[in-house]
Structure formats: C-alpha cells, structure tokens
C-alpha cells in the first residue's frame, strides 16, 4: 500500500475532538450514523451514510484532507483528495 502523502503535512499532534458528536447535527437536533474527526483541526462531523454528511462538507469547505473514524474500536483514516483508506491508522483516538 502506498502511504498517503498528506499524512506528512499534518500540523503536529492532532487537536482534541471539538465535541462528543457531530456539532452541526447536535445544533440542529438531528441524528447521525457514524462520526469522523478531522486530523487537521479536530472537528467532529457525521459520515457520508448520515443524512447531512458534515465530515465531507467540512473537508469541502476547508480543504482539510484527512479524517479518522471516531467510532470505538476502529483504527482507520480516510484521505479525501487521494480517496485512500489508511488502515490501520496508528495515530487514531478511537480504540
């Protein structure tokens, strides 16, 4: 597997998660399916199986390239620009 070049450009330690759930869904009173955490800024958003797809919307708005699963027991990350699954993701928080 070719490692994602975007991993080299992360700004050091990944910031703490910004919330315990998808901030936009919590604010709107809606539900999500799974959570993803931005590896650039820590923003927590809902996955593409969720109705509002806030994690992808965050990537599109900011250009932040990588998210990790914020689900317990999962240790993978996703690179949006390369459409690449990084598994296992050794720096993950969701264990």
mmCIF file as gemmi writes it, N, C-alpha and C atoms, coordinates in Angstrom:
data_model
loop_
_atom_site.group_PDB
_atom_site.id
_atom_site.type_symbol
_atom_site.label_atom_id
_atom_site.label_alt_id
_atom_site.label_comp_id
_atom_site.label_asym_id
_atom_site.label_entity_id
_atom_site.label_seq_id
_atom_site.pdbx_PDB_ins_code
_atom_site.Cartn_x
_atom_site.Cartn_y
_atom_site.Cartn_z
_atom_site.occupancy
_atom_site.B_iso_or_equiv
_atom_site.pdbx_formal_charge
_atom_site.auth_seq_id
_atom_site.auth_asym_id
_atom_site.pdbx_PDB_model_num
ATOM 1 N N . UNK Axp A 1 ? 0.837 -1.181 0 1 0 ? 1 A 1
ATOM 2 C CA . UNK Axp A 1 ? 0 0 0 1 0 ? 1 A 1
ATOM 3 C C . UNK Axp A 1 ? 0.885 1.25 0 1 0 ? 1 A 1
ATOM 4 N N . UNK Axp A 2 ? 0.537 2.21 -0.816 1 0 ? 2 A 1
ATOM 5 C CA . UNK Axp A 2 ? 1.256 3.472 -0.853 1 0 ? 2 A 1
ATOM 6 C C . UNK Axp A 2 ? 0.735 4.365 0.263 1 0 ? 2 A 1
ATOM 7 N N . UNK Axp A 3 ? 1.629 4.846 1.143 1 0 ? 3 A 1
ATOM 8 C CA . UNK Axp A 3 ? 1.143 5.722 2.215 1 0 ? 3 A 1
ATOM 9 C C . UNK Axp A 3 ? 0.663 7.054 1.647 1 0 ? 3 A 1
ATOM 10 N N . UNK Axp A 4 ? -0.265 7.635 2.32 1 0 ? 4 A 1
ATOM 11 C CA . UNK Axp A 4 ? -0.821 8.92 1.912 1 0 ? 4 A 1
ATOM 12 C C . UNK Axp A 4 ? 0.197 10.025 2.187 1 0 ? 4 A 1
ATOM 13 N N . UNK Axp A 5 ? 0.527 10.806 1.165 1 0 ? 5 A 1
ATOM 14 C CA . UNK Axp A 5 ? 1.483 11.902 1.321 1 0 ? 5 A 1
ATOM 15 C C . UNK Axp A 5 ? 0.939 12.995 2.223 1 0 ? 5 A 1
ATOM 16 N N . UNK Axp A 6 ? -0.38 13.098 2.359 1 0 ? 6 A 1
ATOM 17 C CA . UNK Axp A 6 ? -0.981 14.143 3.187 1 0 ? 6 A 1
ATOM 18 C C . UNK Axp A 6 ? -0.672 13.954 4.678 1 0 ? 6 A 1
ATOM 19 N N . UNK Axp A 7 ? -0.372 12.726 5.091 1 0 ? 7 A 1
ATOM 20 C CA . UNK Axp A 7 ? -0.035 12.481 6.5 1 0 ? 7 A 1
ATOM 21 C C . UNK Axp A 7 ? 1.182 13.296 6.928 1 0 ? 7 A 1
ATOM 22 N N . UNK Axp A 8 ? 2.115 13.508 6.012 1 0 ? 8 A 1
ATOM 23 C CA . UNK Axp A 8 ? 3.335 14.252 6.331 1 0 ? 8 A 1
ATOM 24 C C . UNK Axp A 8 ? 3.065 15.732 6.595 1 0 ? 8 A 1
ATOM 25 N N . UNK Axp A 9 ? 1.913 16.229 6.178 1 0 ? 9 A 1
ATOM 26 C CA . UNK Axp A 9 ? 1.615 17.66 6.311 1 0 ? 9 A 1
ATOM 27 C C . UNK Axp A 9 ? 0.669 17.979 7.464 1 0 ? 9 A 1
ATOM 28 N N . UNK Axp A 10 ? 0.385 17.006 8.3 1 0 ? 10 A 1
ATOM 29 C CA . UNK Axp A 10 ? -0.451 17.284 9.471 1 0 ? 10 A 1
ATOM 30 C C . UNK Axp A 10 ? 0.296 18.237 10.401 1 0 ? 10 A 1
ATOM 31 N N . UNK Axp A 11 ? -0.423 19.129 11.075 1 0 ? 11 A 1
ATOM 32 C CA . UNK Axp A 11 ? 0.231 20.174 11.874 1 0 ? 11 A 1
ATOM 33 C C . UNK Axp A 11 ? 0.718 19.728 13.242 1 0 ? 11 A 1
ATOM 34 N N . UNK Axp A 12 ? 1.287 18.56 13.36 1 0 ? 12 A 1
ATOM 35 C CA . UNK Axp A 12 ? 1.754 18.078 14.653 1 0 ? 12 A 1
ATOM 36 C C . UNK Axp A 12 ? 0.696 17.218 15.309 1 0 ? 12 A 1
ATOM 37 N N . UNK Axp A 13 ? 0.651 17.19 16.633 1 0 ? 13 A 1
ATOM 38 C CA . UNK Axp A 13 ? -0.367 16.384 17.307 1 0 ? 13 A 1
ATOM 39 C C . UNK Axp A 13 ? -1.774 16.811 16.872 1 0 ? 13 A 1
ATOM 40 N N . UNK Axp A 14 ? -2.615 15.828 16.66 1 0 ? 14 A 1
ATOM 41 C CA . UNK Axp A 14 ? -3.988 16.124 16.236 1 0 ? 14 A 1
ATOM 42 C C . UNK Axp A 14 ? -4.718 16.796 17.383 1 0 ? 14 A 1
ATOM 43 N N . UNK Axp A 15 ? -5.38 17.916 17.112 1 0 ? 15 A 1
ATOM 44 C CA . UNK Axp A 15 ? -6.126 18.596 18.174 1 0 ? 15 A 1
ATOM 45 C C . UNK Axp A 15 ? -7.216 17.692 18.753 1 0 ? 15 A 1
ATOM 46 N N . UNK Axp A 16 ? -7.577 17.949 19.979 1 0 ? 16 A 1
ATOM 47 C CA . UNK Axp A 16 ? -8.65 17.187 20.619 1 0 ? 16 A 1
ATOM 48 C C . UNK Axp A 16 ? -9.937 17.339 19.827 1 0 ? 16 A 1
ATOM 49 N N . UNK Axp A 17 ? -10.78 16.333 19.916 1 0 ? 17 A 1
ATOM 50 C CA . UNK Axp A 17 ? -12.083 16.395 19.254 1 0 ? 17 A 1
ATOM 51 C C . UNK Axp A 17 ? -12.849 17.619 19.75 1 0 ? 17 A 1
ATOM 52 N N . UNK Axp A 18 ? -13.544 18.277 18.844 1 0 ? 18 A 1
ATOM 53 C CA . UNK Axp A 18 ? -14.257 19.503 19.186 1 0 ? 18 A 1
ATOM 54 C C . UNK Axp A 18 ? -15.567 19.241 19.92 1 0 ? 18 A 1
ATOM 55 N N . UNK Axp A 19 ? -16.088 18.023 19.83 1 0 ? 19 A 1
ATOM 56 C CA . UNK Axp A 19 ? -17.322 17.692 20.537 1 0 ? 19 A 1
ATOM 57 C C . UNK Axp A 19 ? -17.437 16.183 20.658 1 0 ? 19 A 1
ATOM 58 N N . UNK Axp A 20 ? -18.44 15.724 21.422 1 0 ? 20 A 1
ATOM 59 C CA . UNK Axp A 20 ? -18.677 14.293 21.585 1 0 ? 20 A 1
ATOM 60 C C . UNK Axp A 20 ? -19.582 13.741 20.492 1 0 ? 20 A 1
ATOM 61 N N . UNK Axp A 21 ? -20.025 14.598 19.604 1 0 ? 21 A 1
ATOM 62 C CA . UNK Axp A 21 ? -20.888 14.194 18.5 1 0 ? 21 A 1
ATOM 63 C C . UNK Axp A 21 ? -20.707 15.171 17.362 1 0 ? 21 A 1
ATOM 64 N N . UNK Axp A 22 ? -21.472 14.99 16.32 1 0 ? 22 A 1
ATOM 65 C CA . UNK Axp A 22 ? -21.418 15.913 15.191 1 0 ? 22 A 1
ATOM 66 C C . UNK Axp A 22 ? -21.994 17.255 15.656 1 0 ? 22 A 1
ATOM 67 N N . UNK Axp A 23 ? -21.144 18.268 15.682 1 0 ? 23 A 1
ATOM 68 C CA . UNK Axp A 23 ? -21.557 19.574 16.211 1 0 ? 23 A 1
ATOM 69 C C . UNK Axp A 23 ? -22.751 20.15 15.455 1 0 ? 23 A 1
ATOM 70 N N . UNK Axp A 24 ? -22.742 20.031 14.128 1 0 ? 24 A 1
ATOM 71 C CA . UNK Axp A 24 ? -23.846 20.581 13.336 1 0 ? 24 A 1
ATOM 72 C C . UNK Axp A 24 ? -25.141 19.82 13.593 1 0 ? 24 A 1
ATOM 73 N N . UNK Axp A 25 ? -25.068 18.496 13.688 1 0 ? 25 A 1
ATOM 74 C CA . UNK Axp A 25 ? -26.265 17.699 13.978 1 0 ? 25 A 1
ATOM 75 C C . UNK Axp A 25 ? -26.788 17.989 15.389 1 0 ? 25 A 1
ATOM 76 N N . UNK Axp A 26 ? -25.878 18.114 16.35 1 0 ? 26 A 1
ATOM 77 C CA . UNK Axp A 26 ? -26.299 18.438 17.716 1 0 ? 26 A 1
ATOM 78 C C . UNK Axp A 26 ? -27.007 19.786 17.747 1 0 ? 26 A 1
ATOM 79 N N . UNK Axp A 27 ? -26.469 20.757 17.03 1 0 ? 27 A 1
ATOM 80 C CA . UNK Axp A 27 ? -27.049 22.094 16.987 1 0 ? 27 A 1
ATOM 81 C C . UNK Axp A 27 ? -28.435 22.088 16.346 1 0 ? 27 A 1
ATOM 82 N N . UNK Axp A 28 ? -28.597 21.259 15.309 1 0 ? 28 A 1
ATOM 83 C CA . UNK Axp A 28 ? -29.87 21.204 14.586 1 0 ? 28 A 1
ATOM 84 C C . UNK Axp A 28 ? -30.863 20.213 15.2 1 0 ? 28 A 1
ATOM 85 N N . UNK Axp A 29 ? -30.399 19.417 16.164 1 0 ? 29 A 1
ATOM 86 C CA . UNK Axp A 29 ? -31.273 18.419 16.77 1 0 ? 29 A 1
ATOM 87 C C . UNK Axp A 29 ? -31.518 17.223 15.87 1 0 ? 29 A 1
ATOM 88 N N . UNK Axp A 30 ? -30.564 16.933 14.969 1 0 ? 30 A 1
ATOM 89 C CA . UNK Axp A 30 ? -30.706 15.793 14.069 1 0 ? 30 A 1
ATOM 90 C C . UNK Axp A 30 ? -29.757 14.679 14.485 1 0 ? 30 A 1
ATOM 91 N N . UNK Axp A 31 ? -29.895 13.529 13.846 1 0 ? 31 A 1
ATOM 92 C CA . UNK Axp A 31 ? -29.105 12.348 14.195 1 0 ? 31 A 1
ATOM 93 C C . UNK Axp A 31 ? -28.055 12.066 13.138 1 0 ? 31 A 1
ATOM 94 N N . UNK Axp A 32 ? -27.08 11.253 13.529 1 0 ? 32 A 1
ATOM 95 C CA . UNK Axp A 32 ? -26.035 10.827 12.611 1 0 ? 32 A 1
ATOM 96 C C . UNK Axp A 32 ? -25.889 9.324 12.712 1 0 ? 32 A 1
ATOM 97 N N . UNK Axp A 33 ? -25.118 8.742 11.772 1 0 ? 33 A 1
ATOM 98 C CA . UNK Axp A 33 ? -24.867 7.304 11.757 1 0 ? 33 A 1
ATOM 99 C C . UNK Axp A 33 ? -23.528 7.001 12.435 1 0 ? 33 A 1
ATOM 100 N N . UNK Axp A 34 ? -22.433 7.556 11.901 1 0 ? 34 A 1
ATOM 101 C CA . UNK Axp A 34 ? -21.097 7.375 12.459 1 0 ? 34 A 1
ATOM 102 C C . UNK Axp A 34 ? -20.387 8.717 12.474 1 0 ? 34 A 1
ATOM 103 N N . UNK Axp A 35 ? -19.336 8.804 13.29 1 0 ? 35 A 1
ATOM 104 C CA . UNK Axp A 35 ? -18.611 10.065 13.427 1 0 ? 35 A 1
ATOM 105 C C . UNK Axp A 35 ? -17.199 9.958 12.866 1 0 ? 35 A 1
ATOM 106 N N . UNK Axp A 36 ? -16.725 11.091 12.33 1 0 ? 36 A 1
ATOM 107 C CA . UNK Axp A 36 ? -15.37 11.227 11.809 1 0 ? 36 A 1
ATOM 108 C C . UNK Axp A 36 ? -14.738 12.458 12.445 1 0 ? 36 A 1
ATOM 109 N N . UNK Axp A 37 ? -13.421 12.409 12.693 1 0 ? 37 A 1
ATOM 110 C CA . UNK Axp A 37 ? -12.706 13.549 13.278 1 0 ? 37 A 1
ATOM 111 C C . UNK Axp A 37 ? -11.661 14.035 12.29 1 0 ? 37 A 1
ATOM 112 N N . UNK Axp A 38 ? -11.661 15.328 12.026 1 0 ? 38 A 1
ATOM 113 C CA . UNK Axp A 38 ? -10.683 15.945 11.139 1 0 ? 38 A 1
ATOM 114 C C . UNK Axp A 38 ? -9.31 15.872 11.799 1 0 ? 38 A 1
ATOM 115 N N . UNK Axp A 39 ? -8.32 15.385 11.063 1 0 ? 39 A 1
ATOM 116 C CA . UNK Axp A 39 ? -6.98 15.253 11.618 1 0 ? 39 A 1
ATOM 117 C C . UNK Axp A 39 ? -6.199 16.563 11.569 1 0 ? 39 A 1
ATOM 118 N N . UNK Axp A 40 ? -6.75 17.582 10.945 1 0 ? 40 A 1
ATOM 119 C CA . UNK Axp A 40 ? -6.105 18.889 10.924 1 0 ? 40 A 1
ATOM 120 C C . UNK Axp A 40 ? -6.542 19.745 12.099 1 0 ? 40 A 1
ATOM 121 N N . UNK Axp A 41 ? -7.869 19.778 12.369 1 0 ? 41 A 1
ATOM 122 C CA . UNK Axp A 41 ? -8.37 20.712 13.378 1 0 ? 41 A 1
ATOM 123 C C . UNK Axp A 41 ? -9.187 20.07 14.497 1 0 ? 41 A 1
ATOM 124 N N . UNK Axp A 42 ? -9.517 18.782 14.387 1 0 ? 42 A 1
ATOM 125 C CA . UNK Axp A 42 ? -10.279 18.107 15.43 1 0 ? 42 A 1
ATOM 126 C C . UNK Axp A 42 ? -11.787 18.195 15.273 1 0 ? 42 A 1
ATOM 127 N N . UNK Axp A 43 ? -12.277 18.869 14.236 1 0 ? 43 A 1
ATOM 128 C CA . UNK Axp A 43 ? -13.733 18.998 14.011 1 0 ? 43 A 1
ATOM 129 C C . UNK Axp A 43 ? -14.352 17.611 13.899 1 0 ? 43 A 1
ATOM 130 N N . UNK Axp A 44 ? -15.445 17.381 14.619 1 0 ? 44 A 1
ATOM 131 C CA . UNK Axp A 44 ? -16.16 16.114 14.562 1 0 ? 44 A 1
ATOM 132 C C . UNK Axp A 44 ? -17.387 16.312 13.685 1 0 ? 44 A 1
ATOM 133 N N . UNK Axp A 45 ? -17.527 15.432 12.702 1 0 ? 45 A 1
ATOM 134 C CA . UNK Axp A 45 ? -18.673 15.504 11.793 1 0 ? 45 A 1
ATOM 135 C C . UNK Axp A 45 ? -19.215 14.122 11.518 1 0 ? 45 A 1
ATOM 136 N N . UNK Axp A 46 ? -20.407 14.084 10.957 1 0 ? 46 A 1
ATOM 137 C CA . UNK Axp A 46 ? -21.043 12.807 10.653 1 0 ? 46 A 1
ATOM 138 C C . UNK Axp A 46 ? -20.582 12.279 9.299 1 0 ? 46 A 1
ATOM 139 N N . UNK Axp A 47 ? -20.668 10.97 9.136 1 0 ? 47 A 1
ATOM 140 C CA . UNK Axp A 47 ? -20.151 10.285 7.952 1 0 ? 47 A 1
ATOM 141 C C . UNK Axp A 47 ? -21.078 10.452 6.751 1 0 ? 47 A 1
ATOM 142 N N . UNK Axp A 48 ? -20.642 9.924 5.616 1 0 ? 48 A 1
ATOM 143 C CA . UNK Axp A 48 ? -21.432 10.026 4.391 1 0 ? 48 A 1
ATOM 144 C C . UNK Axp A 48 ? -22.671 9.145 4.404 1 0 ? 48 A 1
ATOM 145 N N . UNK Axp A 49 ? -22.79 8.225 5.343 1 0 ? 49 A 1
ATOM 146 C CA . UNK Axp A 49 ? -24.028 7.447 5.486 1 0 ? 49 A 1
ATOM 147 C C . UNK Axp A 49 ? -25.068 8.21 6.286 1 0 ? 49 A 1
ATOM 148 N N . UNK Axp A 50 ? -24.665 9.309 6.893 1 0 ? 50 A 1
ATOM 149 C CA . UNK Axp A 50 ? -25.578 10.172 7.642 1 0 ? 50 A 1
ATOM 150 C C . UNK Axp A 50 ? -26.276 11.122 6.665 1 0 ? 50 A 1
ATOM 151 N N . UNK Axp A 51 ? -27.486 11.552 6.984 1 0 ? 51 A 1
ATOM 152 C CA . UNK Axp A 51 ? -28.234 12.401 6.045 1 0 ? 51 A 1
ATOM 153 C C . UNK Axp A 51 ? -27.512 13.685 5.637 1 0 ? 51 A 1
ATOM 154 N N . UNK Axp A 52 ? -26.752 14.288 6.53 1 0 ? 52 A 1
ATOM 155 C CA . UNK Axp A 52 ? -26.18 15.611 6.227 1 0 ? 52 A 1
ATOM 156 C C . UNK Axp A 52 ? -24.699 15.6 5.865 1 0 ? 52 A 1
ATOM 157 N N . UNK Axp A 53 ? -24.008 14.484 6.053 1 0 ? 53 A 1
ATOM 158 C CA . UNK Axp A 53 ? -22.626 14.307 5.597 1 0 ? 53 A 1
ATOM 159 C C . UNK Axp A 53 ? -21.714 15.471 5.996 1 0 ? 53 A 1
ATOM 160 N N . UNK Axp A 54 ? -21.74 15.837 7.28 1 0 ? 54 A 1
ATOM 161 C CA . UNK Axp A 54 ? -20.989 17.009 7.736 1 0 ? 54 A 1
ATOM 162 C C . UNK Axp A 54 ? -19.468 16.847 7.676 1 0 ? 54 A 1
ATOM 163 N N . UNK Axp A 55 ? -18.937 15.64 7.811 1 0 ? 55 A 1
ATOM 164 C CA . UNK Axp A 55 ? -17.477 15.464 7.724 1 0 ? 55 A 1
ATOM 165 C C . UNK Axp A 55 ? -16.986 15.805 6.314 1 0 ? 55 A 1
ATOM 166 N N . UNK Axp A 56 ? -17.676 15.322 5.306 1 0 ? 56 A 1
ATOM 167 C CA . UNK Axp A 56 ? -17.302 15.646 3.926 1 0 ? 56 A 1
ATOM 168 C C . UNK Axp A 56 ? -17.513 17.124 3.647 1 0 ? 56 A 1
ATOM 169 N N . UNK Axp A 57 ? -18.594 17.691 4.156 1 0 ? 57 A 1
ATOM 170 C CA . UNK Axp A 57 ? -18.837 19.129 3.972 1 0 ? 57 A 1
ATOM 171 C C . UNK Axp A 57 ? -17.709 19.951 4.594 1 0 ? 57 A 1
ATOM 172 N N . UNK Axp A 58 ? -17.206 19.513 5.748 1 0 ? 58 A 1
ATOM 173 C CA . UNK Axp A 58 ? -16.083 20.201 6.39 1 0 ? 58 A 1
ATOM 174 C C . UNK Axp A 58 ? -14.848 20.145 5.488 1 0 ? 58 A 1
ATOM 175 N N . UNK Axp A 59 ? -14.559 18.973 4.943 1 0 ? 59 A 1
ATOM 176 C CA . UNK Axp A 59 ? -13.423 18.842 4.02 1 0 ? 59 A 1
ATOM 177 C C . UNK Axp A 59 ? -13.599 19.776 2.823 1 0 ? 59 A 1
ATOM 178 N N . UNK Axp A 60 ? -14.777 19.797 2.238 1 0 ? 60 A 1
ATOM 179 C CA . UNK Axp A 60 ? -15.013 20.632 1.062 1 0 ? 60 A 1
ATOM 180 C C . UNK Axp A 60 ? -14.894 22.123 1.378 1 0 ? 60 A 1
ATOM 181 N N . UNK Axp A 61 ? -15.291 22.519 2.567 1 0 ? 61 A 1
ATOM 182 C CA . UNK Axp A 61 ? -15.232 23.935 2.956 1 0 ? 61 A 1
ATOM 183 C C . UNK Axp A 61 ? -13.827 24.385 3.341 1 0 ? 61 A 1
ATOM 184 N N . UNK Axp A 62 ? -13.037 23.466 3.917 1 0 ? 62 A 1
ATOM 185 C CA . UNK Axp A 62 ? -11.731 23.854 4.461 1 0 ? 62 A 1
ATOM 186 C C . UNK Axp A 62 ? -10.533 23.35 3.662 1 0 ? 62 A 1
ATOM 187 N N . UNK Axp A 63 ? -10.732 22.266 2.926 1 0 ? 63 A 1
ATOM 188 C CA . UNK Axp A 63 ? -9.61 21.624 2.254 1 0 ? 63 A 1
ATOM 189 C C . UNK Axp A 63 ? -8.806 20.716 3.157 1 0 ? 63 A 1
ATOM 190 N N . UNK Axp A 64 ? -9.218 20.554 4.403 1 0 ? 64 A 1
ATOM 191 C CA . UNK Axp A 64 ? -8.515 19.634 5.307 1 0 ? 64 A 1
ATOM 192 C C . UNK Axp A 64 ? -8.639 18.228 4.722 1 0 ? 64 A 1
ATOM 193 N N . UNK Axp A 65 ? -7.522 17.543 4.483 1 0 ? 65 A 1
ATOM 194 C CA . UNK Axp A 65 ? -7.561 16.332 3.67 1 0 ? 65 A 1
ATOM 195 C C . UNK Axp A 65 ? -7.914 15.026 4.375 1 0 ? 65 A 1
ATOM 196 N N . UNK Axp A 66 ? -7.711 14.934 5.684 1 0 ? 66 A 1
ATOM 197 C CA . UNK Axp A 66 ? -7.805 13.642 6.355 1 0 ? 66 A 1
ATOM 198 C C . UNK Axp A 66 ? -8.791 13.646 7.516 1 0 ? 66 A 1
ATOM 199 N N . UNK Axp A 67 ? -9.534 12.534 7.626 1 0 ? 67 A 1
ATOM 200 C CA . UNK Axp A 67 ? -10.368 12.291 8.805 1 0 ? 67 A 1
ATOM 201 C C . UNK Axp A 67 ? -10.043 10.897 9.32 1 0 ? 67 A 1
ATOM 202 N N . UNK Axp A 68 ? -10.311 10.706 10.596 1 0 ? 68 A 1
ATOM 203 C CA . UNK Axp A 68 ? -10.223 9.36 11.157 1 0 ? 68 A 1
ATOM 204 C C . UNK Axp A 68 ? -11.597 8.98 11.677 1 0 ? 68 A 1
ATOM 205 N N . UNK Axp A 69 ? -11.823 7.687 11.78 1 0 ? 69 A 1
ATOM 206 C CA . UNK Axp A 69 ? -13.052 7.235 12.404 1 0 ? 69 A 1
ATOM 207 C C . UNK Axp A 69 ? -13.011 7.616 13.875 1 0 ? 69 A 1
ATOM 208 N N . UNK Axp A 70 ? -14.118 8.128 14.374 1 0 ? 70 A 1
ATOM 209 C CA . UNK Axp A 70 ? -14.232 8.446 15.8 1 0 ? 70 A 1
ATOM 210 C C . UNK Axp A 70 ? -15.104 7.405 16.496 1 0 ? 70 A 1
ATOM 211 N N . UNK Axp A 71 ? -15.222 6.239 15.876 1 0 ? 71 A 1
ATOM 212 C CA . UNK Axp A 71 ? -16.018 5.157 16.437 1 0 ? 71 A 1
ATOM 213 C C . UNK Axp A 71 ? -15.141 4.241 17.285 1 0 ? 71 A 1
ATOM 214 N N . UNK Axp A 72 ? -15.628 3.837 18.455 1 0 ? 72 A 1
ATOM 215 C CA . UNK Axp A 72 ? -14.852 2.942 19.316 1 0 ? 72 A 1
ATOM 216 C C . UNK Axp A 72 ? -14.447 1.665 18.58 1 0 ? 72 A 1
ATOM 217 N N . UNK Axp A 73 ? -13.182 1.284 18.758 1 0 ? 73 A 1
ATOM 218 C CA . UNK Axp A 73 ? -12.685 0.051 18.175 1 0 ? 73 A 1
ATOM 219 C C . UNK Axp A 73 ? -12.225 0.163 16.728 1 0 ? 73 A 1
ATOM 220 N N . UNK Axp A 74 ? -12.393 1.309 16.101 1 0 ? 74 A 1
ATOM 221 C CA . UNK Axp A 74 ? -11.968 1.471 14.711 1 0 ? 74 A 1
ATOM 222 C C . UNK Axp A 74 ? -10.663 2.249 14.66 1 0 ? 74 A 1
ATOM 223 N N . UNK Axp A 75 ? -9.746 1.815 13.795 1 0 ? 75 A 1
ATOM 224 C CA . UNK Axp A 75 ? -8.433 2.463 13.707 1 0 ? 75 A 1
ATOM 225 C C . UNK Axp A 75 ? -8.06 2.734 12.25 1 0 ? 75 A 1
ATOM 226 N N . UNK Axp A 76 ? -8.877 3.492 11.562 1 0 ? 76 A 1
ATOM 227 C CA . UNK Axp A 76 ? -8.597 3.83 10.174 1 0 ? 76 A 1
ATOM 228 C C . UNK Axp A 76 ? -8.799 5.321 9.945 1 0 ? 76 A 1
ATOM 229 N N . UNK Axp A 77 ? -8.207 5.78 8.869 1 0 ? 77 A 1
ATOM 230 C CA . UNK Axp A 77 ? -8.357 7.169 8.442 1 0 ? 77 A 1
ATOM 231 C C . UNK Axp A 77 ? -8.694 7.166 6.954 1 0 ? 77 A 1
ATOM 232 N N . UNK Axp A 78 ? -9.2 8.299 6.477 1 0 ? 78 A 1
ATOM 233 C CA . UNK Axp A 78 ? -9.572 8.45 5.068 1 0 ? 78 A 1
ATOM 234 C C . UNK Axp A 78 ? -8.959 9.731 4.534 1 0 ? 78 A 1
ATOM 235 N N . UNK Axp A 79 ? -8.319 9.622 3.375 1 0 ? 79 A 1
ATOM 236 C CA . UNK Axp A 79 ? -7.776 10.788 2.681 1 0 ? 79 A 1
ATOM 237 C C . UNK Axp A 79 ? -8.752 11.157 1.575 1 0 ? 79 A 1
ATOM 238 N N . UNK Axp A 80 ? -9.385 12.317 1.709 1 0 ? 80 A 1
ATOM 239 C CA . UNK Axp A 80 ? -10.341 12.762 0.691 1 0 ? 80 A 1
ATOM 240 C C . UNK Axp A 80 ? -9.689 13.01 -0.667 1 0 ? 80 A 1
ATOM 241 N N . UNK Axp A 81 ? -8.583 13.778 -0.761 1 0 ? 81 A 1
ATOM 242 C CA . UNK Axp A 81 ? -8.025 14.054 -2.087 1 0 ? 81 A 1
ATOM 243 C C . UNK Axp A 81 ? -7.585 12.797 -2.84 1 0 ? 81 A 1
ATOM 244 N N . UNK Axp A 82 ? -6.992 11.847 -2.115 1 0 ? 82 A 1
ATOM 245 C CA . UNK Axp A 82 ? -6.494 10.63 -2.76 1 0 ? 82 A 1
ATOM 246 C C . UNK Axp A 82 ? -7.527 9.509 -2.791 1 0 ? 82 A 1
ATOM 247 N N . UNK Axp A 83 ? -8.668 9.7 -2.108 1 0 ? 83 A 1
ATOM 248 C CA . UNK Axp A 83 ? -9.685 8.652 -1.951 1 0 ? 83 A 1
ATOM 249 C C . UNK Axp A 83 ? -9.015 7.355 -1.489 1 0 ? 83 A 1
ATOM 250 N N . UNK Axp A 84 ? -8.274 7.489 -0.387 1 0 ? 84 A 1
ATOM 251 C CA . UNK Axp A 84 ? -7.443 6.399 0.102 1 0 ? 84 A 1
ATOM 252 C C . UNK Axp A 84 ? -7.779 6.056 1.543 1 0 ? 84 A 1
ATOM 253 N N . UNK Axp A 85 ? -8.036 4.776 1.799 1 0 ? 85 A 1
ATOM 254 C CA . UNK Axp A 85 ? -8.236 4.275 3.156 1 0 ? 85 A 1
ATOM 255 C C . UNK Axp A 85 ? -6.88 3.975 3.761 1 0 ? 85 A 1
ATOM 256 N N . UNK Axp A 86 ? -6.635 4.469 4.957 1 0 ? 86 A 1
ATOM 257 C CA . UNK Axp A 86 ? -5.387 4.227 5.677 1 0 ? 86 A 1
ATOM 258 C C . UNK Axp A 86 ? -5.743 3.347 6.864 1 0 ? 86 A 1
ATOM 259 N N . UNK Axp A 87 ? -5.358 2.068 6.771 1 0 ? 87 A 1
ATOM 260 C CA . UNK Axp A 87 ? -5.743 1.119 7.801 1 0 ? 87 A 1
ATOM 261 C C . UNK Axp A 87 ? -4.62 0.143 8.04 1 0 ? 87 A 1
ATOM 262 N N . UNK Axp A 88 ? -4.17 0.015 9.253 1 0 ? 88 A 1
ATOM 263 C CA . UNK Axp A 88 ? -4.625 0.79 10.405 1 0 ? 88 A 1
ATOM 264 C C . UNK Axp A 88 ? -4.021 2.192 10.382 1 0 ? 88 A 1
ATOM 265 N N . UNK Axp A 89 ? -4.709 3.091 11.054 1 0 ? 89 A 1
ATOM 266 C CA . UNK Axp A 89 ? -4.181 4.445 11.235 1 0 ? 89 A 1
ATOM 267 C C . UNK Axp A 89 ? -3.569 4.471 12.618 1 0 ? 89 A 1
ATOM 268 N N . UNK Axp A 90 ? -2.255 4.472 12.723 1 0 ? 90 A 1
ATOM 269 C CA . UNK Axp A 90 ? -1.578 4.302 14.017 1 0 ? 90 A 1
ATOM 270 C C . UNK Axp A 90 ? -1.772 5.463 14.995 1 0 ? 90 A 1
ATOM 271 N N . UNK Axp A 91 ? -2.167 6.632 14.529 1 0 ? 91 A 1
ATOM 272 C CA . UNK Axp A 91 ? -2.334 7.767 15.432 1 0 ? 91 A 1
ATOM 273 C C . UNK Axp A 91 ? -3.741 7.925 15.922 1 0 ? 91 A 1
ATOM 274 N N . UNK Axp A 92 ? -4.596 6.965 15.677 1 0 ? 92 A 1
ATOM 275 C CA . UNK Axp A 92 ? -6.021 7.109 15.959 1 0 ? 92 A 1
ATOM 276 C C . UNK Axp A 92 ? -6.378 7.266 17.419 1 0 ? 92 A 1
ATOM 277 N N . UNK Axp A 93 ? -7.508 7.956 17.656 1 0 ? 93 A 1
ATOM 278 C CA . UNK Axp A 93 ? -8.02 8.121 19.007 1 0 ? 93 A 1
ATOM 279 C C . UNK Axp A 93 ? -9.086 7.093 19.328 1 0 ? 93 A 1
ATOM 280 N N . UNK Axp A 94 ? -9.773 6.587 18.314 1 0 ? 94 A 1
ATOM 281 C CA . UNK Axp A 94 ? -10.883 5.666 18.55 1 0 ? 94 A 1
ATOM 282 C C . UNK Axp A 94 ? -10.332 4.244 18.662 1 0 ? 94 A 1
ATOM 283 N N . UNK Axp A 95 ? -10.294 3.75 19.833 1 0 ? 95 A 1
ATOM 284 C CA . UNK Axp A 95 ? -9.741 2.412 20.044 1 0 ? 95 A 1
ATOM 285 C C . UNK Axp A 95 ? -10.749 1.487 20.665 1 0 ? 95 A 1
